[in-house]
Amino acid sequence: MDGSALARFLGGSPISVAVRLVVVSFIVGILLVMWGFEPGDIVDGIVQLFRRLVDFALTDFHQFGRTLLTGAIVVVPIWFVMRLLDARRPR
Protein backbone atom coordinates (compact mmCIF):
# COMPACT_ATOMS: atom_id res chain seq x y z
CA MET A 1 0.00 0.00 0.00
CA ASP A 2 1.57 3.30 -1.04
CA GLY A 3 1.72 6.44 1.11
CA SER A 4 -1.21 8.18 -0.52
CA ALA A 5 -3.53 5.19 0.02
CA LEU A 6 -2.45 4.96 3.66
CA ALA A 7 -2.94 8.69 4.16
CA ARG A 8 -6.35 8.49 2.49
CA PHE A 9 -7.34 5.60 4.76
CA LEU A 10 -6.12 7.34 7.94
CA GLY A 11 -7.49 10.76 6.98
CA GLY A 12 -4.12 12.48 6.86
CA SER A 13 -0.44 11.73 7.20
CA PRO A 14 0.29 8.96 9.71
CA ILE A 15 2.32 11.27 12.00
CA SER A 16 -0.36 13.98 12.15
CA VAL A 17 -3.06 11.38 12.81
CA ALA A 18 -0.97 9.83 15.60
CA VAL A 19 -0.42 13.26 17.22
CA ARG A 20 -4.14 14.08 17.01
CA LEU A 21 -5.05 10.71 18.55
CA VAL A 22 -2.61 11.25 21.43
CA VAL A 23 -3.96 14.74 22.16
CA VAL A 24 -7.63 13.71 21.99
CA SER A 25 -6.95 10.57 24.07
CA PHE A 26 -5.25 12.68 26.74
CA ILE A 27 -8.13 15.16 26.90
CA VAL A 28 -10.75 12.41 27.07
CA GLY A 29 -8.63 10.63 29.70
CA ILE A 30 -8.54 13.78 31.86
CA LEU A 31 -12.32 14.11 31.66
CA LEU A 32 -12.92 10.45 32.50
CA VAL A 33 -10.53 10.54 35.47
CA MET A 34 -12.24 13.70 36.74
CA TRP A 35 -15.57 11.83 36.69
CA GLY A 36 -14.06 8.86 38.53
CA PHE A 37 -13.63 6.38 35.72
CA GLU A 38 -10.59 4.13 35.74
CA PRO A 39 -9.30 2.02 32.84
CA GLY A 40 -9.92 -1.20 34.78
CA ASP A 41 -13.51 -0.20 35.50
CA ILE A 42 -14.17 0.49 31.83
CA VAL A 43 -12.63 -2.83 30.73
CA ASP A 44 -14.53 -4.73 33.45
CA GLY A 45 -17.76 -3.08 32.36
CA ILE A 46 -17.20 -4.11 28.75
CA VAL A 47 -16.34 -7.68 29.77
CA GLN A 48 -19.47 -7.90 31.94
CA LEU A 49 -21.56 -6.55 29.06
CA PHE A 50 -20.29 -9.26 26.71
CA ARG A 51 -20.83 -11.94 29.37
CA ARG A 52 -24.43 -10.82 29.86
CA LEU A 53 -25.01 -10.82 26.11
CA VAL A 54 -23.59 -14.34 25.78
CA ASP A 55 -25.63 -15.59 28.76
CA PHE A 56 -28.76 -14.02 27.29
CA ALA A 57 -28.10 -15.59 23.88
CA LEU A 58 -27.42 -19.02 25.38
CA THR A 59 -30.63 -18.78 27.41
CA ASP A 60 -32.51 -18.05 24.19
CA PHE A 61 -30.93 -21.06 22.45
CA HIS A 62 -31.80 -23.23 25.46
CA GLN A 63 -35.41 -22.06 25.32
CA PHE A 64 -35.48 -22.60 21.54
CA GLY A 65 -34.31 -26.19 22.05
CA ARG A 66 -36.93 -26.83 24.72
CA THR A 67 -39.67 -25.41 22.50
CA LEU A 68 -38.50 -27.50 19.54
CA LEU A 69 -38.41 -30.66 21.64
CA THR A 70 -41.89 -29.99 23.04
CA GLY A 71 -43.32 -29.63 19.55
CA ALA A 72 -41.42 -32.66 18.24
CA ILE A 73 -42.89 -34.85 21.00
CA VAL A 74 -46.31 -34.27 19.44
CA VAL A 75 -45.51 -33.81 15.74
CA VAL A 76 -43.09 -36.70 15.10
CA PRO A 77 -45.37 -39.51 16.36
CA ILE A 78 -48.33 -38.09 14.41
CA TRP A 79 -46.19 -37.86 11.28
CA PHE A 80 -44.92 -41.42 11.81
CA VAL A 81 -48.47 -42.82 12.21
CA MET A 82 -49.61 -40.94 9.10
CA ARG A 83 -46.68 -42.36 7.11
CA LEU A 84 -47.53 -45.87 8.31
CA LEU A 85 -51.17 -45.45 7.33
CA ASP A 86 -50.20 -44.00 3.95
CA ALA A 87 -47.81 -46.90 3.30
CA ARG A 88 -50.61 -49.43 3.77
CA ARG A 89 -52.83 -47.66 1.24
CA PRO A 90 -52.64 -49.15 -2.30
CA ARG A 91 -51.54 -46.78 -5.03
C-alpha positions as CSV (number, residue, x, y, z in Angstrom):
1,M,0.0,0.0,0.0
2,D,1.6,3.3,-1.0
3,G,1.7,6.4,1.1
4,S,-1.2,8.2,-0.5
5,A,-3.5,5.2,0.0
6,L,-2.5,5.0,3.7
7,A,-2.9,8.7,4.2
8,R,-6.3,8.5,2.5
9,F,-7.3,5.6,4.8
10,L,-6.1,7.3,7.9
11,G,-7.5,10.8,7.0
12,G,-4.1,12.5,6.9
13,S,-0.4,11.7,7.2
14,P,0.3,9.0,9.7
15,I,2.3,11.3,12.0
16,S,-0.4,14.0,12.2
17,V,-3.1,11.4,12.8
18,A,-1.0,9.8,15.6
19,V,-0.4,13.3,17.2
20,R,-4.1,14.1,17.0
21,L,-5.0,10.7,18.5
22,V,-2.6,11.2,21.4
23,V,-4.0,14.7,22.2
24,V,-7.6,13.7,22.0
25,S,-6.9,10.6,24.1
26,F,-5.2,12.7,26.7
27,I,-8.1,15.2,26.9
28,V,-10.8,12.4,27.1
29,G,-8.6,10.6,29.7
30,I,-8.5,13.8,31.9
31,L,-12.3,14.1,31.7
32,L,-12.9,10.5,32.5
33,V,-10.5,10.5,35.5
34,M,-12.2,13.7,36.7
35,W,-15.6,11.8,36.7
36,G,-14.1,8.9,38.5
37,F,-13.6,6.4,35.7
38,E,-10.6,4.1,35.7
39,P,-9.3,2.0,32.8
40,G,-9.9,-1.2,34.8
41,D,-13.5,-0.2,35.5
42,I,-14.2,0.5,31.8
43,V,-12.6,-2.8,30.7
44,D,-14.5,-4.7,33.5
45,G,-17.8,-3.1,32.4
46,I,-17.2,-4.1,28.7
47,V,-16.3,-7.7,29.8
48,Q,-19.5,-7.9,31.9
49,L,-21.6,-6.5,29.1
50,F,-20.3,-9.3,26.7
51,R,-20.8,-11.9,29.4
52,R,-24.4,-10.8,29.9
53,L,-25.0,-10.8,26.1
54,V,-23.6,-14.3,25.8
55,D,-25.6,-15.6,28.8
56,F,-28.8,-14.0,27.3
57,A,-28.1,-15.6,23.9
58,L,-27.4,-19.0,25.4
59,T,-30.6,-18.8,27.4
60,D,-32.5,-18.1,24.2
61,F,-30.9,-21.1,22.5
62,H,-31.8,-23.2,25.5
63,Q,-35.4,-22.1,25.3
64,F,-35.5,-22.6,21.5
65,G,-34.3,-26.2,22.0
66,R,-36.9,-26.8,24.7
67,T,-39.7,-25.4,22.5
68,L,-38.5,-27.5,19.5
69,L,-38.4,-30.7,21.6
70,T,-41.9,-30.0,23.0
71,G,-43.3,-29.6,19.5
72,A,-41.4,-32.7,18.2
73,I,-42.9,-34.9,21.0
74,V,-46.3,-34.3,19.4
75,V,-45.5,-33.8,15.7
76,V,-43.1,-36.7,15.1
77,P,-45.4,-39.5,16.4
78,I,-48.3,-38.1,14.4
79,W,-46.2,-37.9,11.3
80,F,-44.9,-41.4,11.8
81,V,-48.5,-42.8,12.2
82,M,-49.6,-40.9,9.1
83,R,-46.7,-42.4,7.1
84,L,-47.5,-45.9,8.3
85,L,-51.2,-45.4,7.3
86,D,-50.2,-44.0,4.0
87,A,-47.8,-46.9,3.3
88,R,-50.6,-49.4,3.8
89,R,-52.8,-47.7,1.2
90,P,-52.6,-49.2,-2.3
91,R,-51.5,-46.8,-5.0
